[in-house]
Structures are given as structure tokens and as C-alpha cells.
């Protein structure tokens, strides 16, 4: 059982919601608007902040995927 299933909180500063997803801190730092506490290698995001991260990094992720095709 992972930390998300156990009920870890979101890693965004000021957010107390439960996390829905986990990302590496390197991938999470691609977003400029999220103020993250980068204490460990993993970052945990709630549903709302994950949606923001996805919107901000959409173009970057598409470019990364196209390199593998």
C-alpha cells in the first residue's frame, strides 16, 4: 500500500487536502505556479493541484512523448 492510499496530504504549501497522485519532484518542478515543499524525492498532489499541473505542463509532456515515437 502506498502513501497516497494511506492518506498523505498534498505537498503544495497551504493545502491540507488529501493527495490523489504522486510525482517525482523533478517532474513536479516543471510547473511554475505551484509552490511545493520539495523535502523529498516524491511530491504528492491533490486532485485540484494535479489538474493545474497537468494544464501547465501539457506542451512539455507532449514533446517528451513525441521523442519516443
N, CA, C and O atoms as a Maestro MAE file, in Angstrom:
{
 s_m_m2io_version
 :::
 2.0.0
}

f_m_ct {
 s_m_title
 :::
 protein
 m_atom[276] {
  # First column is atom index #
  i_m_mmod_type
  r_m_x_coord
  r_m_y_coord
  r_m_z_coord
  i_m_residue_number
  s_m_chain_name
  s_m_pdb_residue_name
  s_m_pdb_atom_name
  i_m_atomic_number
  :::
  1 25 0.839 -1.172 0.000 1 A "UNK " " N  " 7
  2 3 0.000 0.000 0.000 1 A "UNK " " CA " 6
  3 2 0.886 1.238 0.000 1 A "UNK " " C  " 6
  4 15 1.821 1.335 0.796 1 A "UNK " " O  " 8
  5 25 0.603 2.168 -0.873 2 A "UNK " " N  " 7
  6 3 1.412 3.367 -0.989 2 A "UNK " " CA " 6
  7 2 0.969 4.475 -0.052 2 A "UNK " " C  " 6
  8 15 -0.021 4.342 0.668 2 A "UNK " " O  " 8
  9 25 1.710 5.562 -0.072 3 A "UNK " " N  " 7
  10 3 1.423 6.681 0.820 3 A "UNK " " CA " 6
  11 2 0.123 7.386 0.451 3 A "UNK " " C  " 6
  12 15 -0.581 7.883 1.331 3 A "UNK " " O  " 8
  13 25 -0.206 7.436 -0.847 4 A "UNK " " N  " 7
  14 3 -1.441 8.084 -1.275 4 A "UNK " " CA " 6
  15 2 -2.641 7.330 -0.713 4 A "UNK " " C  " 6
  16 15 -3.593 7.945 -0.233 4 A "UNK " " O  " 8
  17 25 -2.597 6.018 -0.771 5 A "UNK " " N  " 7
  18 3 -3.695 5.208 -0.248 5 A "UNK " " CA " 6
  19 2 -3.803 5.326 1.271 5 A "UNK " " C  " 6
  20 15 -4.884 5.144 1.832 5 A "UNK " " O  " 8
  21 25 -2.709 5.623 1.926 6 A "UNK " " N  " 7
  22 3 -2.724 5.764 3.383 6 A "UNK " " CA " 6
  23 2 -3.245 7.127 3.822 6 A "UNK " " C  " 6
  24 15 -3.544 7.318 5.000 6 A "UNK " " O  " 8
  25 25 -3.358 8.080 2.891 7 A "UNK " " N  " 7
  26 3 -3.943 9.376 3.237 7 A "UNK " " CA " 6
  27 2 -2.955 10.489 3.463 7 A "UNK " " C  " 6
  28 15 -3.186 11.340 4.322 7 A "UNK " " O  " 8
  29 25 -1.850 10.521 2.722 8 A "UNK " " N  " 7
  30 3 -0.875 11.601 2.852 8 A "UNK " " CA " 6
  31 2 -1.475 12.899 2.313 8 A "UNK " " C  " 6
  32 15 -2.316 12.874 1.415 8 A "UNK " " O  " 8
  33 25 -1.045 14.013 2.857 9 A "UNK " " N  " 7
  34 3 -1.570 15.327 2.460 9 A "UNK " " CA " 6
  35 2 -0.830 15.861 1.237 9 A "UNK " " C  " 6
  36 15 0.269 15.410 0.915 9 A "UNK " " O  " 8
  37 25 -1.443 16.815 0.571 10 A "UNK " " N  " 7
  38 3 -0.887 17.464 -0.620 10 A "UNK " " CA " 6
  39 2 0.400 18.203 -0.258 10 A "UNK " " C  " 6
  40 15 0.506 18.770 0.829 10 A "UNK " " O  " 8
  41 25 1.380 18.198 -1.171 11 A "UNK " " N  " 7
  42 3 2.687 18.819 -0.917 11 A "UNK " " CA " 6
  43 2 2.726 20.303 -1.255 11 A "UNK " " C  " 6
  44 15 3.762 20.944 -1.077 11 A "UNK " " O  " 8
  45 25 1.621 20.861 -1.737 12 A "UNK " " N  " 7
  46 3 1.577 22.288 -2.041 12 A "UNK " " CA " 6
  47 2 1.452 23.048 -0.724 12 A "UNK " " C  " 6
  48 15 0.649 22.690 0.137 12 A "UNK " " O  " 8
  49 25 2.248 24.090 -0.580 13 A "UNK " " N  " 7
  50 3 2.260 24.871 0.653 13 A "UNK " " CA " 6
  51 2 0.897 25.529 0.847 13 A "UNK " " C  " 6
  52 15 0.414 26.243 -0.031 13 A "UNK " " O  " 8
  53 25 0.286 25.286 1.996 14 A "UNK " " N  " 7
  54 3 -1.002 25.878 2.329 14 A "UNK " " CA " 6
  55 2 -2.196 25.001 2.001 14 A "UNK " " C  " 6
  56 15 -3.329 25.391 2.282 14 A "UNK " " O  " 8
  57 25 -1.986 23.842 1.423 15 A "UNK " " N  " 7
  58 3 -3.078 22.942 1.055 15 A "UNK " " CA " 6
  59 2 -3.126 21.790 2.057 15 A "UNK " " C  " 6
  60 15 -2.102 21.172 2.349 15 A "UNK " " O  " 8
  61 25 -4.320 21.503 2.583 16 A "UNK " " N  " 7
  62 3 -4.476 20.434 3.563 16 A "UNK " " CA " 6
  63 2 -5.326 19.286 3.037 16 A "UNK " " C  " 6
  64 15 -5.754 18.431 3.813 16 A "UNK " " O  " 8
  65 25 -5.578 19.252 1.733 17 A "UNK " " N  " 7
  66 3 -6.383 18.176 1.162 17 A "UNK " " CA " 6
  67 2 -5.548 16.901 1.044 17 A "UNK " " C  " 6
  68 15 -4.318 16.939 1.053 17 A "UNK " " O  " 8
  69 25 -6.250 15.774 0.935 18 A "UNK " " N  " 7
  70 3 -5.543 14.503 0.767 18 A "UNK " " CA " 6
  71 2 -5.043 14.370 -0.663 18 A "UNK " " C  " 6
  72 15 -5.703 14.810 -1.604 18 A "UNK " " O  " 8
  73 25 -3.877 13.762 -0.819 19 A "UNK " " N  " 7
  74 3 -3.251 13.616 -2.132 19 A "UNK " " CA " 6
  75 2 -3.963 12.552 -2.955 19 A "UNK " " C  " 6
  76 15 -4.464 11.565 -2.417 19 A "UNK " " O  " 8
  77 25 -4.001 12.766 -4.269 20 A "UNK " " N  " 7
  78 3 -4.577 11.813 -5.215 20 A "UNK " " CA " 6
  79 2 -3.494 11.170 -6.073 20 A "UNK " " C  " 6
  80 15 -3.631 10.021 -6.494 20 A "UNK " " O  " 8
  81 25 -2.422 11.908 -6.332 21 A "UNK " " N  " 7
  82 3 -1.348 11.442 -7.218 21 A "UNK " " CA " 6
  83 2 0.005 11.747 -6.613 21 A "UNK " " C  " 6
  84 15 0.140 12.635 -5.771 21 A "UNK " " O  " 8
  85 25 1.006 11.001 -7.050 22 A "UNK " " N  " 7
  86 3 2.378 11.293 -6.652 22 A "UNK " " CA " 6
  87 2 3.226 11.453 -7.904 22 A "UNK " " C  " 6
  88 15 3.023 10.758 -8.900 22 A "UNK " " O  " 8
  89 25 4.166 12.365 -7.843 23 A "UNK " " N  " 7
  90 3 5.085 12.642 -8.948 23 A "UNK " " CA " 6
  91 2 6.493 12.754 -8.387 23 A "UNK " " C  " 6
  92 15 6.685 12.955 -7.188 23 A "UNK " " O  " 8
  93 25 7.463 12.621 -9.262 24 A "UNK " " N  " 7
  94 3 8.824 12.905 -8.821 24 A "UNK " " CA " 6
  95 2 8.956 14.419 -8.652 24 A "UNK " " C  " 6
  96 15 8.273 15.186 -9.330 24 A "UNK " " O  " 8
  97 25 9.819 14.835 -7.764 25 A "UNK " " N  " 7
  98 3 9.975 16.269 -7.528 25 A "UNK " " CA " 6
  99 2 10.521 16.975 -8.760 25 A "UNK " " C  " 6
  100 15 10.255 18.160 -8.964 25 A "UNK " " O  " 8
  101 25 11.282 16.260 -9.584 26 A "UNK " " N  " 7
  102 3 11.816 16.847 -10.809 26 A "UNK " " CA " 6
  103 2 10.690 17.167 -11.794 26 A "UNK " " C  " 6
  104 15 10.672 18.248 -12.383 26 A "UNK " " O  " 8
  105 25 9.753 16.237 -11.977 27 A "UNK " " N  " 7
  106 3 8.623 16.478 -12.878 27 A "UNK " " CA " 6
  107 2 7.685 17.529 -12.326 27 A "UNK " " C  " 6
  108 15 7.142 18.335 -13.082 27 A "UNK " " O  " 8
  109 25 7.489 17.531 -11.027 28 A "UNK " " N  " 7
  110 3 6.581 18.494 -10.413 28 A "UNK " " CA " 6
  111 2 7.123 19.912 -10.502 28 A "UNK " " C  " 6
  112 15 6.347 20.866 -10.545 28 A "UNK " " O  " 8
  113 25 8.433 20.066 -10.530 29 A "UNK " " N  " 7
  114 3 9.031 21.402 -10.592 29 A "UNK " " CA " 6
  115 2 8.879 22.045 -11.964 29 A "UNK " " C  " 6
  116 15 9.239 23.211 -12.125 29 A "UNK " " O  " 8
  117 25 8.358 21.326 -12.963 30 A "UNK " " N  " 7
  118 3 8.113 21.916 -14.276 30 A "UNK " " CA " 6
  119 2 7.025 22.985 -14.213 30 A "UNK " " C  " 6
  120 15 6.980 23.875 -15.062 30 A "UNK " " O  " 8
  121 25 6.171 22.905 -13.236 31 A "UNK " " N  " 7
  122 3 5.111 23.892 -13.055 31 A "UNK " " CA " 6
  123 2 5.662 25.073 -12.273 31 A "UNK " " C  " 6
  124 15 6.294 24.902 -11.230 31 A "UNK " " O  " 8
  125 25 5.416 26.269 -12.784 32 A "UNK " " N  " 7
  126 3 5.963 27.448 -12.127 32 A "UNK " " CA " 6
  127 2 5.013 28.049 -11.095 32 A "UNK " " C  " 6
  128 15 5.463 28.771 -10.205 32 A "UNK " " O  " 8
  129 25 3.726 27.776 -11.186 33 A "UNK " " N  " 7
  130 3 2.784 28.422 -10.287 33 A "UNK " " CA " 6
  131 2 2.565 27.670 -8.977 33 A "UNK " " C  " 6
  132 15 2.107 28.269 -8.004 33 A "UNK " " O  " 8
  133 25 2.879 26.379 -8.925 34 A "UNK " " N  " 7
  134 3 2.674 25.608 -7.703 34 A "UNK " " CA " 6
  135 2 3.855 25.801 -6.760 34 A "UNK " " C  " 6
  136 15 5.004 25.569 -7.136 34 A "UNK " " O  " 8
  137 25 3.569 26.222 -5.545 35 A "UNK " " N  " 7
  138 3 4.598 26.407 -4.515 35 A "UNK " " CA " 6
  139 2 4.687 25.109 -3.711 35 A "UNK " " C  " 6
  140 15 3.877 24.859 -2.818 35 A "UNK " " O  " 8
  141 25 5.677 24.295 -4.043 36 A "UNK " " N  " 7
  142 3 5.796 22.970 -3.466 36 A "UNK " " CA " 6
  143 2 6.835 22.935 -2.362 36 A "UNK " " C  " 6
  144 15 7.823 23.668 -2.396 36 A "UNK " " O  " 8
  145 25 6.602 22.077 -1.386 37 A "UNK " " N  " 7
  146 3 7.627 21.811 -0.381 37 A "UNK " " CA " 6
  147 2 8.405 20.592 -0.865 37 A "UNK " " C  " 6
  148 15 7.931 19.461 -0.754 37 A "UNK " " O  " 8
  149 25 9.585 20.822 -1.394 38 A "UNK " " N  " 7
  150 3 10.396 19.774 -2.010 38 A "UNK " " CA " 6
  151 2 11.335 19.153 -0.981 38 A "UNK " " C  " 6
  152 15 12.557 19.240 -1.109 38 A "UNK " " O  " 8
  153 25 10.756 18.531 0.032 39 A "UNK " " N  " 7
  154 3 11.568 17.924 1.081 39 A "UNK " " CA " 6
  155 2 12.096 16.557 0.679 39 A "UNK " " C  " 6
  156 15 13.161 16.141 1.134 39 A "UNK " " O  " 8
  157 25 11.357 15.859 -0.170 40 A "UNK " " N  " 7
  158 3 11.761 14.507 -0.544 40 A "UNK " " CA " 6
  159 2 11.784 14.375 -2.062 40 A "UNK " " C  " 6
  160 15 11.568 15.346 -2.788 40 A "UNK " " O  " 8
  161 25 12.046 13.166 -2.525 41 A "UNK " " N  " 7
  162 3 12.102 12.926 -3.964 41 A "UNK " " CA " 6
  163 2 10.710 12.852 -4.580 41 A "UNK " " C  " 6
  164 15 10.551 13.080 -5.779 41 A "UNK " " O  " 8
  165 25 9.704 12.536 -3.775 42 A "UNK " " N  " 7
  166 3 8.335 12.434 -4.261 42 A "UNK " " CA " 6
  167 2 7.527 13.646 -3.835 42 A "UNK " " C  " 6
  168 15 7.733 14.190 -2.750 42 A "UNK " " O  " 8
  169 25 6.600 14.069 -4.698 43 A "UNK " " N  " 7
  170 3 5.682 15.159 -4.406 43 A "UNK " " CA " 6
  171 2 4.283 14.594 -4.547 43 A "UNK " " C  " 6
  172 15 3.992 13.855 -5.487 43 A "UNK " " O  " 8
  173 25 3.425 14.945 -3.614 44 A "UNK " " N  " 7
  174 3 2.057 14.440 -3.617 44 A "UNK " " CA " 6
  175 2 1.110 15.595 -3.885 44 A "UNK " " C  " 6
  176 15 1.203 16.648 -3.254 44 A "UNK " " O  " 8
  177 25 0.179 15.388 -4.844 45 A "UNK " " N  " 7
  178 3 -0.737 16.449 -5.244 45 A "UNK " " CA " 6
  179 2 -2.187 16.013 -5.073 45 A "UNK " " C  " 6
  180 15 -2.540 14.868 -5.355 45 A "UNK " " O  " 8
  181 25 -3.028 16.948 -4.605 46 A "UNK " " N  " 7
  182 3 -4.458 16.687 -4.515 46 A "UNK " " CA " 6
  183 2 -5.049 16.800 -5.928 46 A "UNK " " C  " 6
  184 15 -4.348 17.153 -6.877 46 A "UNK " " O  " 8
  185 25 -6.309 16.504 -6.049 47 A "UNK " " N  " 7
  186 3 -6.961 16.487 -7.355 47 A "UNK " " CA " 6
  187 2 -6.899 17.860 -8.035 47 A "UNK " " C  " 6
  188 15 -6.626 17.951 -9.231 47 A "UNK " " O  " 8
  189 25 -7.152 18.919 -7.272 48 A "UNK " " N  " 7
  190 3 -7.166 20.274 -7.836 48 A "UNK " " CA " 6
  191 2 -5.782 20.709 -8.318 48 A "UNK " " C  " 6
  192 15 -5.651 21.270 -9.406 48 A "UNK " " O  " 8
  193 25 -4.758 20.455 -7.517 49 A "UNK " " N  " 7
  194 3 -3.409 20.869 -7.902 49 A "UNK " " CA " 6
  195 2 -2.840 19.984 -9.011 49 A "UNK " " C  " 6
  196 15 -2.043 20.451 -9.824 49 A "UNK " " O  " 8
  197 25 -3.239 18.719 -9.050 50 A "UNK " " N  " 7
  198 3 -2.814 17.853 -10.153 50 A "UNK " " CA " 6
  199 2 -3.389 18.349 -11.470 50 A "UNK " " C  " 6
  200 15 -2.720 18.305 -12.502 50 A "UNK " " O  " 8
  201 25 -4.633 18.821 -11.433 51 A "UNK " " N  " 7
  202 3 -5.275 19.361 -12.637 51 A "UNK " " CA " 6
  203 2 -4.539 20.611 -13.125 51 A "UNK " " C  " 6
  204 15 -4.352 20.788 -14.329 51 A "UNK " " O  " 8
  205 25 -4.122 21.472 -12.204 52 A "UNK " " N  " 7
  206 3 -3.344 22.666 -12.562 52 A "UNK " " CA " 6
  207 2 -2.007 22.257 -13.160 52 A "UNK " " C  " 6
  208 15 -1.587 22.804 -14.180 52 A "UNK " " O  " 8
  209 25 -1.327 21.288 -12.524 53 A "UNK " " N  " 7
  210 3 -0.031 20.817 -13.020 53 A "UNK " " CA " 6
  211 2 -0.166 20.246 -14.422 53 A "UNK " " C  " 6
  212 15 0.680 20.498 -15.280 53 A "UNK " " O  " 8
  213 25 -1.230 19.472 -14.662 54 A "UNK " " N  " 7
  214 3 -1.440 18.871 -15.972 54 A "UNK " " CA " 6
  215 2 -1.628 19.932 -17.052 54 A "UNK " " C  " 6
  216 15 -1.070 19.804 -18.142 54 A "UNK " " O  " 8
  217 25 -2.403 20.975 -16.768 55 A "UNK " " N  " 7
  218 3 -2.643 22.035 -17.742 55 A "UNK " " CA " 6
  219 2 -1.360 22.801 -18.061 55 A "UNK " " C  " 6
  220 15 -1.099 23.127 -19.219 55 A "UNK " " O  " 8
  221 25 -0.565 23.085 -17.035 56 A "UNK " " N  " 7
  222 3 0.651 23.875 -17.242 56 A "UNK " " CA " 6
  223 2 1.743 23.107 -17.973 56 A "UNK " " C  " 6
  224 15 2.558 23.717 -18.666 56 A "UNK " " O  " 8
  225 25 1.780 21.802 -17.839 57 A "UNK " " N  " 7
  226 3 2.874 21.021 -18.422 57 A "UNK " " CA " 6
  227 2 2.444 20.225 -19.647 57 A "UNK " " C  " 6
  228 15 3.168 19.336 -20.094 57 A "UNK " " O  " 8
  229 25 1.286 20.534 -20.188 58 A "UNK " " N  " 7
  230 3 0.757 19.761 -21.315 58 A "UNK " " CA " 6
  231 2 1.704 19.775 -22.516 58 A "UNK " " C  " 6
  232 15 1.987 18.723 -23.088 58 A "UNK " " O  " 8
  233 25 2.189 20.936 -22.898 59 A "UNK " " N  " 7
  234 3 3.062 21.037 -24.074 59 A "UNK " " CA " 6
  235 2 4.391 20.317 -23.836 59 A "UNK " " C  " 6
  236 15 4.901 19.644 -24.732 59 A "UNK " " O  " 8
  237 25 4.940 20.453 -22.659 60 A "UNK " " N  " 7
  238 3 6.213 19.805 -22.342 60 A "UNK " " CA " 6
  239 2 6.065 18.295 -22.402 60 A "UNK " " C  " 6
  240 15 6.927 17.604 -22.947 60 A "UNK " " O  " 8
  241 25 4.976 17.779 -21.844 61 A "UNK " " N  " 7
  242 3 4.752 16.340 -21.841 61 A "UNK " " CA " 6
  243 2 4.512 15.806 -23.248 61 A "UNK " " C  " 6
  244 15 4.938 14.695 -23.563 61 A "UNK " " O  " 8
  245 25 3.836 16.577 -24.101 62 A "UNK " " N  " 7
  246 3 3.627 16.160 -25.488 62 A "UNK " " CA " 6
  247 2 4.953 16.057 -26.249 62 A "UNK " " C  " 6
  248 15 5.158 15.136 -27.039 62 A "UNK " " O  " 8
  249 25 5.840 17.012 -26.000 63 A "UNK " " N  " 7
  250 3 7.162 16.982 -26.649 63 A "UNK " " CA " 6
  251 2 7.948 15.766 -26.185 63 A "UNK " " C  " 6
  252 15 8.602 15.105 -26.992 63 A "UNK " " O  " 8
  253 25 7.891 15.465 -24.895 64 A "UNK " " N  " 7
  254 3 8.587 14.282 -24.374 64 A "UNK " " CA " 6
  255 2 8.037 12.995 -24.990 64 A "UNK " " C  " 6
  256 15 8.802 12.097 -25.342 64 A "UNK " " O  " 8
  257 25 6.732 12.909 -25.116 65 A "UNK " " N  " 7
  258 3 6.131 11.714 -25.697 65 A "UNK " " CA " 6
  259 2 6.489 11.564 -27.155 65 A "UNK " " C  " 6
  260 15 6.682 10.445 -27.629 65 A "UNK " " O  " 8
  261 25 6.584 12.675 -27.886 66 A "UNK " " N  " 7
  262 3 6.877 12.596 -29.311 66 A "UNK " " CA " 6
  263 2 8.315 12.119 -29.575 66 A "UNK " " C  " 6
  264 15 8.612 11.595 -30.649 66 A "UNK " " O  " 8
  265 25 9.186 12.300 -28.606 67 A "UNK " " N  " 7
  266 3 10.557 11.811 -28.779 67 A "UNK " " CA " 6
  267 2 10.618 10.301 -28.788 67 A "UNK " " C  " 6
  268 15 11.543 9.732 -29.367 67 A "UNK " " O  " 8
  269 25 9.666 9.637 -28.167 68 A "UNK " " N  " 7
  270 3 9.680 8.194 -28.066 68 A "UNK " " CA " 6
  271 2 8.988 7.507 -29.227 68 A "UNK " " C  " 6
  272 15 9.093 6.290 -29.374 68 A "UNK " " O  " 8
  273 25 8.291 8.255 -30.044 69 A "UNK " " N  " 7
  274 3 7.554 7.640 -31.166 69 A "UNK " " CA " 6
  275 2 8.412 7.485 -32.389 69 A "UNK " " C  " 6
  276 15 7.943 6.988 -33.413 69 A "UNK " " O  " 8
  :::
 }
 m_bond[275] {
  # First column is bond index #
  i_m_from
  i_m_to
  i_m_order
  :::
  1 1 2 1
  2 2 3 1
  3 3 4 2
  4 3 5 1
  5 5 6 1
  6 6 7 1
  7 7 8 2
  8 7 9 1
  9 9 10 1
  10 10 11 1
  11 11 12 2
  12 11 13 1
  13 13 14 1
  14 14 15 1
  15 15 16 2
  16 15 17 1
  17 17 18 1
  18 18 19 1
  19 19 20 2
  20 19 21 1
  21 21 22 1
  22 22 23 1
  23 23 24 2
  24 23 25 1
  25 25 26 1
  26 26 27 1
  27 27 28 2
  28 27 29 1
  29 29 30 1
  30 30 31 1
  31 31 32 2
  32 31 33 1
  33 33 34 1
  34 34 35 1
  35 35 36 2
  36 35 37 1
  37 37 38 1
  38 38 39 1
  39 39 40 2
  40 39 41 1
  41 41 42 1
  42 42 43 1
  43 43 44 2
  44 43 45 1
  45 45 46 1
  46 46 47 1
  47 47 48 2
  48 47 49 1
  49 49 50 1
  50 50 51 1
  51 51 52 2
  52 51 53 1
  53 53 54 1
  54 54 55 1
  55 55 56 2
  56 55 57 1
  57 57 58 1
  58 58 59 1
  59 59 60 2
  60 59 61 1
  61 61 62 1
  62 62 63 1
  63 63 64 2
  64 63 65 1
  65 65 66 1
  66 66 67 1
  67 67 68 2
  68 67 69 1
  69 69 70 1
  70 70 71 1
  71 71 72 2
  72 71 73 1
  73 73 74 1
  74 74 75 1
  75 75 76 2
  76 75 77 1
  77 77 78 1
  78 78 79 1
  79 79 80 2
  80 79 81 1
  81 81 82 1
  82 82 83 1
  83 83 84 2
  84 83 85 1
  85 85 86 1
  86 86 87 1
  87 87 88 2
  88 87 89 1
  89 89 90 1
  90 90 91 1
  91 91 92 2
  92 91 93 1
  93 93 94 1
  94 94 95 1
  95 95 96 2
  96 95 97 1
  97 97 98 1
  98 98 99 1
  99 99 100 2
  100 99 101 1
  101 101 102 1
  102 102 103 1
  103 103 104 2
  104 103 105 1
  105 105 106 1
  106 106 107 1
  107 107 108 2
  108 107 109 1
  109 109 110 1
  110 110 111 1
  111 111 112 2
  112 111 113 1
  113 113 114 1
  114 114 115 1
  115 115 116 2
  116 115 117 1
  117 117 118 1
  118 118 119 1
  119 119 120 2
  120 119 121 1
  121 121 122 1
  122 122 123 1
  123 123 124 2
  124 123 125 1
  125 125 126 1
  126 126 127 1
  127 127 128 2
  128 127 129 1
  129 129 130 1
  130 130 131 1
  131 131 132 2
  132 131 133 1
  133 133 134 1
  134 134 135 1
  135 135 136 2
  136 135 137 1
  137 137 138 1
  138 138 139 1
  139 139 140 2
  140 139 141 1
  141 141 142 1
  142 142 143 1
  143 143 144 2
  144 143 145 1
  145 145 146 1
  146 146 147 1
  147 147 148 2
  148 147 149 1
  149 149 150 1
  150 150 151 1
  151 151 152 2
  152 151 153 1
  153 153 154 1
  154 154 155 1
  155 155 156 2
  156 155 157 1
  157 157 158 1
  158 158 159 1
  159 159 160 2
  160 159 161 1
  161 161 162 1
  162 162 163 1
  163 163 164 2
  164 163 165 1
  165 165 166 1
  166 166 167 1
  167 167 168 2
  168 167 169 1
  169 169 170 1
  170 170 171 1
  171 171 172 2
  172 171 173 1
  173 173 174 1
  174 174 175 1
  175 175 176 2
  176 175 177 1
  177 177 178 1
  178 178 179 1
  179 179 180 2
  180 179 181 1
  181 181 182 1
  182 182 183 1
  183 183 184 2
  184 183 185 1
  185 185 186 1
  186 186 187 1
  187 187 188 2
  188 187 189 1
  189 189 190 1
  190 190 191 1
  191 191 192 2
  192 191 193 1
  193 193 194 1
  194 194 195 1
  195 195 196 2
  196 195 197 1
  197 197 198 1
  198 198 199 1
  199 199 200 2
  200 199 201 1
  201 201 202 1
  202 202 203 1
  203 203 204 2
  204 203 205 1
  205 205 206 1
  206 206 207 1
  207 207 208 2
  208 207 209 1
  209 209 210 1
  210 210 211 1
  211 211 212 2
  212 211 213 1
  213 213 214 1
  214 214 215 1
  215 215 216 2
  216 215 217 1
  217 217 218 1
  218 218 219 1
  219 219 220 2
  220 219 221 1
  221 221 222 1
  222 222 223 1
  223 223 224 2
  224 223 225 1
  225 225 226 1
  226 226 227 1
  227 227 228 2
  228 227 229 1
  229 229 230 1
  230 230 231 1
  231 231 232 2
  232 231 233 1
  233 233 234 1
  234 234 235 1
  235 235 236 2
  236 235 237 1
  237 237 238 1
  238 238 239 1
  239 239 240 2
  240 239 241 1
  241 241 242 1
  242 242 243 1
  243 243 244 2
  244 243 245 1
  245 245 246 1
  246 246 247 1
  247 247 248 2
  248 247 249 1
  249 249 250 1
  250 250 251 1
  251 251 252 2
  252 251 253 1
  253 253 254 1
  254 254 255 1
  255 255 256 2
  256 255 257 1
  257 257 258 1
  258 258 259 1
  259 259 260 2
  260 259 261 1
  261 261 262 1
  262 262 263 1
  263 263 264 2
  264 263 265 1
  265 265 266 1
  266 266 267 1
  267 267 268 2
  268 267 269 1
  269 269 270 1
  270 270 271 1
  271 271 272 2
  272 271 273 1
  273 273 274 1
  274 274 275 1
  275 275 276 2
  :::
 }
}
